[in-house]
Amino acid sequence: MNALEGVRKIQQNYDINAIYARRVFSLVDKNNLLLDAAKIISEKPKPFIKWVGGKRQLLSQFRKLNLYPPEKFNIDTGNYFEPFVGGGAVFFDLLPEKAHLSDLNGELVTTYNVIKNDVENLIKSLKKHKVTKEYFLKIREQNPENLSDVSIAARFIYLNRTCFNGMYRVNSKGKFNVPYGKHNNPLVCDETNLRKVSKALQKVQIKHQDYKAILKHVKKGDFIYFDPPYYPVSKTSTFTAYTKESFLDKEQLELRDTFLELQKRGCFVMLSNSDSGFINKIYSGYKGISINKVEAGRAINSKGSGRGKITEVLITNY
Ligand SMILES: C[S@@+](CC[C@H](N)C(=O)[O-])C[C@H]1O[C@@H](n2cnc3c(N)ncnc32)[C@H](O)[C@@H]1O
């Protein structure tokens, strides 16, 4: 069986993207293709934090619409960049051996790097954390600047697993302010997954930087996925406080210009955002750029009645 047939067979049986299917094919025993593939796929690492705006539930829709991954992107010659990485749903879905991940949230980036370089000490540290409201408030009060990298990462994962809805929100001084979540027995230390994530990150670069810094490195044939803080659809829905900096009209326009610059360089660019009038307007009228609507079931809204299906956009240049 040649590679093309093998990859197709794997994709017919499992709901996975073409890039990861090729990787699976390269690893399986060709005489035992589907069983071996099932085993590899079941061992795949998952995002280690819950992140508002996480794309996990949307990826299968992107694939069915033929929007992701770009058909002509070659992972052997091009690089994958995810400069608003957050929980990294797309990275964990593609699972490229090498990739460039970055985010402006410093504690998040430290956490990725500790998982990559010091996972056993992280697991030890995470196991010491307790799930009670009093303890949560004590840990939330800590100033991460006074902690070691391992303690920053353990605190970050602990707060994410025990706070309300796995949200990350900071006040104008950059201080984490999400309340305790009253979860039933949350899994604070998923050591099996953390070890898998660590292995998957070994050749991956993870940097604390503004998304524009990737412009120094991207070249023709690279694939860039932008998942910025969304433009608010209404005045009451401004959930953009992942970092103390805001991301509104001016920042969205700068990002649009970066998108156009990457298009000029011959990169494959994919961008998520809210289906708001402003976003539709600023990406309309450019040759080669399409604005696709996708359905997103989202649970972040101050009013219960606002929960449910809303649309968002997936903008592509390929
Ligand atoms: C919508 S979230 C990304 C969600 C992610 N795709 C996932 O699946 O979890 C946006 C991310 O952008 C980061 N961010 C905000 N402003 C940034 C900037 N100027 N440069 C880089 N990252 C930024 C935030 O810290 C946050 O992690």
The ligand as a Tripos MOL2 file, in Angstrom:
@<TRIPOS>MOLECULE
LIG
   27    29     1     0     0
SMALL
NO_CHARGES

@<TRIPOS>ATOM
      1 C1         -8.7290   33.2880   21.7230 C.3       1 LIG1
      2 S1         -7.3150   32.9770   22.7190 S.3       1 LIG1
      3 C2         -6.5660   31.6560   21.8700 C.3       1 LIG1
      4 C3         -7.2660   30.3460   22.1180 C.3       1 LIG1
      5 C4         -6.5140   29.1410   21.5710 C.3       1 LIG1
      6 N1         -6.5300   29.0840   20.1360 N.3       1 LIG1
      7 C5         -7.0610   27.8530   22.1320 C.2       1 LIG1
      8 O1         -7.4560   26.9530   21.3730 O.co2     1 LIG1
      9 O2         -7.0700   27.7140   23.3570 O.co2     1 LIG1
     10 C6         -6.2860   34.3700   22.4760 C.3       1 LIG1
     11 C7         -4.8760   34.3220   23.0540 C.3       1 LIG1
     12 O3         -4.1530   35.4470   22.5840 O.3       1 LIG1
     13 C8         -3.2350   35.8940   23.5830 C.3       1 LIG1
     14 N2         -2.8770   37.2930   23.2340 N.ar      1 LIG1
     15 C9         -3.5750   38.4530   23.4540 C.ar      1 LIG1
     16 N3         -2.9590   39.5010   22.8730 N.ar      1 LIG1
     17 C10        -1.8460   39.0140   22.2700 C.ar      1 LIG1
     18 C11        -0.8060   39.5930   21.4700 C.ar      1 LIG1
     19 N4         -0.7740   40.9040   21.1880 N.pl3     1 LIG1
     20 N5          0.1640   38.7730   20.9880 N.ar      1 LIG1
     21 C12         0.1580   37.4470   21.2530 C.ar      1 LIG1
     22 N6         -0.8000   36.8390   22.0050 N.ar      1 LIG1
     23 C13        -1.7870   37.6090   22.4910 C.ar      1 LIG1
     24 C14        -3.9810   35.6690   24.8680 C.3       1 LIG1
     25 O4         -3.0970   35.5530   25.9610 O.3       1 LIG1
     26 C15        -4.7620   34.3580   24.5660 C.3       1 LIG1
     27 O5         -4.0410   33.2410   24.9960 O.3       1 LIG1
@<TRIPOS>BOND
     1     1     2 1
     2     2     3 1
     3     2    10 1
     4     3     4 1
     5     4     5 1
     6     5     6 1
     7     5     7 1
     8     7     8 2
     9     7     9 1
    10    10    11 1
    11    11    12 1
    12    11    26 1
    13    12    13 1
    14    13    14 1
    15    13    24 1
    16    14    15 ar
    17    14    23 ar
    18    15    16 ar
    19    16    17 ar
    20    17    18 ar
    21    17    23 ar
    22    18    19 1
    23    18    20 ar
    24    20    21 ar
    25    21    22 ar
    26    22    23 ar
    27    24    25 1
    28    24    26 1
    29    26    27 1
@<TRIPOS>SUBSTRUCTURE
     1 LIG1         1 GROUP 0 **** ****
